[in-house]
Amino acid sequence: MIKKIIYIALISFVTVLSQSKSYVWIPDNGDGTYKNPIIHADYSDPDVIRVGDDYYMTSSSFSHFPGLPILHSKDLVNWEIIGHAVINYPIKEFDKPQHGNGIWAPCLRYHNNEFYIYYGDPDYGIFMTKSKSPEGPWEPLKLIRKAKGWIDPSPLWDDDGNAYLVHAWARSRSGIKHRLTLHKMSPDGESLLDEGVLIYCDSVKHPTLEGPKFYKRNGYYYIFAPAGGVRNGWQVALRSKNIYGPYEDKVVLEQGSTNINGPHQGGWVETPEGESWFVHFQDKDAYGRIVHLQPMRWEDDWPVMGIDYDGNGIGEPVLNYKKPKVAVNSEIKTPQTNDEFDSDYPGLQWQWQANFDTSWTSRKVRNGWLRFYSQTVSDSIRNLWNAPQLLMQKFPASELKATAKLEFNPGADSDFAGLIVFGLDYSYIGIQKTNGGYSIYQAINKNADKEGEEIIVDAENLPVNLVYLRVNVSEGGYCSFGYSTDRINFKNLGKRFKAREGKWVGAKVGIFSLNWKENENNGYTDFDWFRFEP
């Protein structure tokens, strides 16, 4: 019952922005065209469906929670977050960060008036959850097959009432990276009925074949799957008249002459007007796996994605294109970013590094502020890599300026709070108590994932405990930190830091209130707001 209350509170929250504009990437050109990416943020392995006139998307969330974000759009270009399918993971190990593990490559489907999500956890097996509403609540995760190395599942309910599920393999757990296996599935989608049949394997033509998405059209069974790896791979379409094959293969999308590398895993969706579109991601280093939209058409029962600029029969990604035809004009929207902390819980854009406890924060003790209680960092070295209590969100643009207003109320000298850019390397601007008052400083940790230790590169005395912290991120992920006591005059602090991606995710930006010592965590920090500003 408690989990249900928490869930309802989270999904019912709609981030109330200030009247100021949120300065993020906007893909809608406002003239009937759009530019890629449609989301300049880390939504890895996106999958998309249409139900009526509405489009829904989910993506990988690994060990960050709440997980399995659900996004909504009316036109495939303008998206906003409407909820999450997983609040916390039902596995005790995820009470601590499990970087790169957990929820991989989900598949979103709509069947018998219900929404289904399937995903593979490479260490535990294939999971499923479903809901009557995309906003939730979603049913508790169900492990439909315990397995090691099974990833990227995609179900298909056939016209004759039979159901199937195809999946790929994680080489890191199984030693296999180029095979697709097909299983018979119970019609209710809650169990697999056999041990599976190998339906495709070609390590020469399509190494690292993964991320299959299962479809049926005009009597053909199709599997869309990326091959060749995330950074430099291509999209493959497989087709067969028999669900068990043999499958023909064709490369249908490649980087070609464009600067859109990959182009990697995604899903096909069709509009009510019969247009076909393909949503996929591009790996962009510190910015993570950003989302693109490609026009798609059918020719000789093969999908043709993007535009074939060089005439070799393989499509390439577009940068600008006309928007999909939709029934109604949609307003410009972007996934939420700013947060005034006016709700009982942080907005839907935020995630923790692991399973979270709602006792970590509270808005009820100070209206309009988020009270963040100082949590102990359980680490033998000065390193936040394994701290679950970092509240962070994705980079929403290639260039950005994030500012947080906070009031620091330490309970011990070991308390500290700040604004962080986090990945395999991280840096933050922090405030801590000193004998004479307060100190503000920049810390950098290189190779945090390999037990790197923080180094304080600059520090100054601070006369007050209410401060505005800021990070400017320029193209390429270069970060400069600064602070102000009046929000008018900002002073730079420290040195430039280059953001670095995390484990299978992009760098994140966010806030924290922590303590380096056990049993000294009775302090707190109040955050008034967090904004992306001009």
Buried (B, 14 or more C-beta within 10 A) or exposed (E): EEEEEBBEEBBEBEBEBEEEEBBBBBBBBEEEEBBBBBBBBBBBBBBBBBEEEEBBBBBBBBBBBBBBBBBBBBBBBBBBBBBBBBBBBEBEBBBBBBBBBBBBBBBBBBBEEEBBBBBBBBBBBBBBBBBEEBBBBBBEBEBBBEBEBBBBBBBBBEEEEBBBBBBBBBBEBBEBBBBBBBBBBEEEBEBBBEEBBEBBEBEEEBEBBBBBBBBEBEEBBBBBBBBBBBEEBBBBBBBBEEBEBEBEBBBBBBBBEBEBBBBBBBBBBBBEEEBBBBBBBBBBBBBBBBBBBBBBEEEEEBBBBBBBBEEEEBBBBBEEBEBBEBEEEBEEBBBBBBBBBBBBBBBBBBBBBBBBEBEBBBBEEBEEBBBBBBBBBEBEEBBBBBBBBBBBBBBBBBBBBBBBBBBBBBBBBBBBBBBBBBBBBBBBBBBBBEEEEBBBBBBBBBEBBEEBEBEBBBBEEBEEBBBBBBBBBEEEBBBBBBBBBEEEEBEBBBEEBBBBBBBBBBBBBBBBBBBBEEEBBEBBBBBBBBBBBE
